[in-house]
Amino acid sequence: MLPIIIIVWYNLSIYYFFIYLLLCGLINETINLSKIFVLSIKSLIIKSSIMIIACSVLLTKITIINADYLLYVTWLLFISSTLYICKKNFFSFLLLNLILLTCIISVYIFQTNNNILLYLIIINSISDVSAYVVGSLIKGPRLAPRISPNKTYSGSIAAIIGSVTFAMLFPLGENLFFSMIVGLFISIFGQLGDLLVSIYKRKQGFKDSGYIIPGHGGLLDRFDSLILNMIFIFLLINLNFIS
């Protein structure tokens, strides 16, 4: 997460290129996990088409009401619907569209206020690290043994405490209580996003989404906790709770 934190911190335009590469990687892993068109010409056509459209959209700095955005959504809905119809794989359909939405919203938040995006990424990272460190040290009862055997209640509680503590020390605005609530929900939605992807991987028969990061799985394993959080922060911005 350090590279993206630096990019967002300095408000660098390379962020758009980074998100494009990330989106391509996440889509590639999701389609591979679906086991529908793996190593086939259909898979290559689908992936290439999505990535070309993604490049044309993200590199023009889309906004939430841009016509290119609507074209992109229509295209991905068509592709993901094809996957769903072929194998009735609802999870692939859901995850592809959530990934699309997450990346588009991240660009929108970056353009609206990069500090909010930075705040989200930092708290989300603190939540992940707290869960991993405390869960590994204390262990204890497992949170969801059938879905993700390594997740524990101690890790989950530590993630919430870490997020709320950071939000309390570095409040988002003048309302300390509101910042703590935001920190709480960032941790909760982060853990739910992690569990959602874990369910998908187990359903498809995989432990990790890929091997692009040695010892840590794939890109989806690293960014799953941001999927629901991006939507959460986007709603807060558009409901004028934060700006």
C-alpha positions in Angstrom: 0.0 0.0 0.0 3.0 2.3 0.5 3.3 3.3 -3.2 -0.3 4.2 -3.6 -0.2 6.2 -0.3 2.8 8.2 -1.7 1.0 8.8 -5.0 -2.2 10.0 -3.3 -0.3 12.1 -0.7 1.5 14.1 -3.4 -1.6 14.2 -5.7 0.3 12.7 -8.6 -1.4 12.3 -12.0 0.3 8.9 -12.3 -2.6 7.7 -10.0 -4.8 7.3 -13.1 -2.3 5.0 -14.7 -1.8 3.1 -11.4 -5.6 2.5 -11.1 -5.7 1.3 -14.7 -3.0 -1.3 -14.1 -4.7 -2.3 -10.8 -8.1 -2.6 -12.5 -6.6 -4.8 -15.3 -4.9 -7.0 -12.7 -8.1 -7.4 -10.6 -10.3 -8.2 -13.6 -7.7 -10.7 -14.8 -7.6 -12.5 -11.5 -11.4 -12.5 -11.1 -11.9 -14.0 -14.6 -9.2 -16.6 -13.9 -10.8 -17.5 -10.6 -14.2 -18.0 -12.3 -12.7 -21.0 -14.2 -15.0 -20.2 -17.1 -12.7 -19.3 -20.0 -9.2 -19.9 -18.5 -6.4 -20.1 -21.1 -8.9 -19.8 -24.0 -9.2 -17.4 -26.9 -12.6 -16.2 -25.4 -10.8 -15.4 -22.1 -8.2 -13.4 -24.0 -10.8 -11.4 -26.0 -12.8 -10.6 -22.9 -9.8 -9.5 -20.9 -8.3 -7.4 -23.7 -11.7 -5.7 -24.4 -12.2 -4.8 -20.8 -8.7 -3.5 -20.4 -8.8 -1.4 -23.6 -12.1 0.2 -22.5 -10.7 0.8 -19.0 -7.6 2.6 -20.4 -9.7 4.9 -22.6 -11.9 5.8 -19.7 -9.5 6.2 -16.8 -6.9 8.0 -18.8 -9.4 10.7 -19.6 -10.0 11.3 -15.9 -13.6 10.3 -15.8 -16.2 11.7 -13.5 -19.3 9.9 -12.1 -21.6 11.5 -14.8 -19.2 11.2 -17.8 -20.7 9.5 -20.9 -17.6 7.3 -21.1 -18.4 6.0 -17.7 -21.9 4.9 -18.9 -20.3 3.2 -21.9 -17.9 1.5 -19.6 -20.5 0.3 -17.2 -22.6 -1.0 -20.1 -19.7 -2.9 -21.6 -18.7 -4.5 -18.3 -22.3 -5.4 -17.5 -22.4 -7.1 -20.9 -19.2 -9.1 -20.3 -20.0 -10.0 -16.7 -23.5 -11.0 -17.8 -22.0 -13.3 -20.4 -20.0 -15.0 -17.6 -23.1 -15.3 -15.5 -25.2 -16.8 -18.3 -22.5 -19.2 -19.4 -22.0 -20.8 -16.0 -24.6 -19.2 -13.8 -21.7 -17.8 -11.8 -23.3 -15.0 -9.9 -20.2 -14.3 -7.8 -18.1 -13.6 -10.9 -20.9 -11.2 -12.1 -21.0 -9.5 -8.7 -17.3 -9.2 -8.1 -16.5 -7.9 -11.5 -19.0 -5.1 -11.1 -17.9 -4.3 -7.6 -14.3 -4.0 -8.8 -15.4 -1.7 -11.6 -17.3 0.5 -9.2 -14.5 0.6 -6.7 -11.9 1.8 -9.3 -14.2 4.4 -10.7 -15.2 5.7 -7.3 -11.5 5.8 -6.3 -10.8 8.1 -9.3 -13.9 10.3 -8.3 -12.7 10.6 -4.7 -9.1 11.4 -5.9 -10.5 14.2 -8.0 -12.9 15.5 -5.4 -10.5 15.4 -2.4 -7.3 13.3 -2.4 -7.0 13.8 1.3 -10.2 11.8 1.9 -8.9 9.0 -0.2 -5.6 9.1 1.6 -7.4 9.0 5.0 -9.4 6.0 3.8 -6.4 4.0 2.6 -4.4 4.7 5.8 -7.2 3.7 8.2 -8.0 0.6 6.0 -4.3 -0.4 6.1 -4.2 0.1 9.9 -7.2 -2.1 10.2 -5.6 -4.9 8.1 -2.3 -4.7 9.8 -3.8 -4.7 13.3 -6.0 -7.7 12.5 -3.0 -9.6 11.1 -0.5 -8.8 13.9 -2.9 -9.3 16.9 -4.6 -12.3 15.3 -1.3 -14.0 14.7 0.0 -13.3 18.2 -3.1 -13.9 20.3 -5.1 -16.2 18.0 -8.1 -17.6 19.8 -11.5 -18.5 18.4 -11.8 -18.2 14.6 -14.2 -15.7 13.1 -15.3 -17.7 10.1 -13.4 -21.0 10.0 -15.1 -22.3 6.9 -14.5 -19.1 4.9 -11.2 -17.9 6.1 -9.5 -20.1 8.7 -6.8 -17.5 9.7 -9.3 -14.8 10.8 -9.9 -14.6 14.5 -12.2 -12.6 16.8 -9.1 -11.1 18.5 -7.8 -9.9 15.1 -11.2 -8.5 14.2 -11.5 -6.6 17.5 -7.9 -5.3 17.1 -8.7 -4.0 13.6 -11.6 -2.0 14.9 -9.7 -0.6 17.9 -6.8 0.4 15.6 -9.0 2.1 13.1 -11.1 4.0 15.7 -7.9 5.0 17.6 -6.4 6.5 14.5 -9.6 8.3 13.6 -9.7 9.7 17.2 -6.1 10.9 17.0 -6.5 12.3 13.5 -10.1 13.3 13.2 -11.7 14.0 9.8 -12.9 17.5 10.6 -14.0 19.0 13.9 -16.5 16.3 15.0 -14.4 13.8 16.9 -17.3 11.4 17.5 -18.2 11.4 13.8 -14.6 10.6 12.9 -14.6 7.7 15.3 -17.8 6.3 13.7 -16.2 6.6 10.2 -13.1 4.8 11.5 -15.3 2.0 13.0 -17.2 1.5 9.7 -14.1 1.6 7.6 -12.8 -1.3 9.6 -16.1 -3.2 9.5 -16.6 -2.7 5.8 -13.0 -3.6 5.2 -13.5 -6.9 7.0 -16.7 -7.6 5.2 -15.0 -7.0 1.8 -12.3 -9.4 2.8 -14.8 -12.0 3.8 -16.7 -11.5 0.5 -13.7 -12.2 -1.6 -12.7 -15.2 0.7 -16.2 -16.7 0.1 -15.7 -16.3 -3.7 -12.2 -17.9 -3.6 -13.4 -20.8 -1.5 -16.5 -21.3 -3.8 -14.2 -21.4 -6.8 -11.7 -23.8 -5.0 -8.8 -21.3 -4.6 -6.8 -20.2 -1.5 -5.3 -17.1 -3.1 -6.4 -15.0 -6.0 -3.0 -15.1 -7.6 0.7 -15.0 -7.0 1.8 -11.6 -8.2 2.9 -10.7 -4.7 5.2 -13.4 -3.4 4.0 -14.8 -0.1 0.9 -12.6 -0.1 -1.2 -13.9 -2.9 -2.7 -11.8 -5.6 -3.9 -8.2 -6.1 -7.4 -9.1 -5.0 -6.1 -10.5 -1.8 -4.4 -7.1 -1.0 -7.2 -4.8 -2.2 -10.4 -6.7 -1.2 -10.9 -4.7 2.0 -11.3 -1.5 -0.1 -14.1 -2.7 -2.3 -17.0 -1.9 0.1 -15.1 1.0 1.7 -14.9 3.0 -1.5 -18.7 2.8 -1.8 -19.1 3.8 1.8 -16.9 6.9 1.5 -18.5 7.8 -1.8 -21.9 7.8 -0.1 -20.6 10.0 2.7 -19.3 12.5 0.2 -22.5 12.7 -1.9 -24.6 12.9 1.2 -22.5 15.9 2.3 -21.3 14.2 5.5 -17.7 14.8 4.4 -16.2 17.1 1.8 
